[in-house]
Amino acid sequence: MKAFEATKFFFDQAADQLDLNKNVRKLLLTPQREVQAQVAIEMDDGQLNTLVGYRVQHNNARGPYKGGLRYHPHVDLDEVRALASLMTWKTAVVNLPYGGAKGGIAIDPRQLSRRELEFITRKFVDQIHTFIGPDIDIPAPDMGTTAEVMAWIMNQYSKYHGFSPGVVTSKPVEHYGLPGREEATGRGVGLLTHKVTGRLGHKANETRVAIQGFGNVGTHAAKFLCQIGYKIVAISDHTLAVYNNDGIDVNEAMRHAYANDRMLKGFKGGDNITNEELLALDVDVLIPAAIGGVITEENVDSIKAKVIVEGANGPTFPLADVKLAERGTIVLPDILANAGGVSASYFEWVQNRQHYIWKMDRVRQELDSVMTKAFDEVWYHAQEHKVSLRIAAFMIAIERVKYATALVGIN
Ligand code: NAD
């Protein structure tokens, strides 16, 4: 199933609950604008390479478009479209004054030199600078893009429009960024894992967690949960998966990854397993925090975790999600679980616009407050309407976007 179809599946389930008519569904699902731009570059070896960059602006009824920029070989328009619409629902469910967008270029940043990467980024900004801006559309990092890439975007955009730190978020802390942005998504995932297991009456020190993906989201979720007493029994990345019944030493794993180009390969803190085995472990909580589409119709029956917290975007395919709901597995959906990142991005944008720097304590406090409020709303909505947390989150988000659209009209 293509990525956009999968998002539409969840949207339609919630829209059925809300009894939305087909015209409103079409209005809310259709992206408002899709930009495709040529990005031509002379590579370091002298060859000419012509790339295509995408920016899909899905909906801005609730505020400027907001969403990441992905550099990955598999990027295509369908995926960018799906991710853009997920951003609309994500910003709405945590009630940020933003809409949703996403961008991407089909490149493998690991195969490019720093000069090539910077050139591609600046060239893409040359092509789309009239479509983005602090009050129009605010990109951020996603897979394959970093704080440094954001600094290049800010710099290139500012050449056209003057000093504009608010045009992108997740910039380096030393360059108009926000202390605490880097940890925010993982912290939010950890915090909501704690909230959901608390609701189920589980004690932190008796709760066993497996985490797929040991990048930004996975490491910070692991660190947060470890600090409050959870036992992380398995971690993985694209190079290695390890299991330790007594609990992985998360700090040691982080030290190892930082020293090895962010890879777990060679980490000796447990028994080696496969990523498929990690997903099927008999744990209380499973946190997919790597890539999309890892929980499928084929492997869903092997999954034993009672709670799944979606750190990654789109890790669960629709038919697998239906099966999980039928058998009572609790799935905390991506649009809520990983919204800590965009929430901190919002704080950064506010800070940039006010030229007032927030302290880390304030960032954490405000982040925890946004995430807790959104979690409570989704939890009660799910109970009240007897639907899954995912459908409850979509219902709340769709209602908010629909209401804003009705207020502003379509003229
Ligand atoms: P990252 O690049 O820092 O880390 C990704 C991790 O996944 C790496 O450890 C990588 O080795 C691992 N991985 C890749 N392919 C894998 C595979 N096939 N099997 C197992 N592990 C694999 O990325 P990130 O920022 O941590 O993002 C992870 C996910 O979270 C993505 O889906 C992203 O869209 C989503 N997300 C990230 C943020 C954020 O603020 N970083 C916010 C919202 C959502």
Residues whose N, C-alpha, C, O or C-beta is under 5 A from the ligand:
A	BS01	NAD	T185 G213 F214 G215 N216 V217 G218 S236 D237 H238 R262 N275 A289 A290 I291 G292 G311 A312 N313 N338 G341
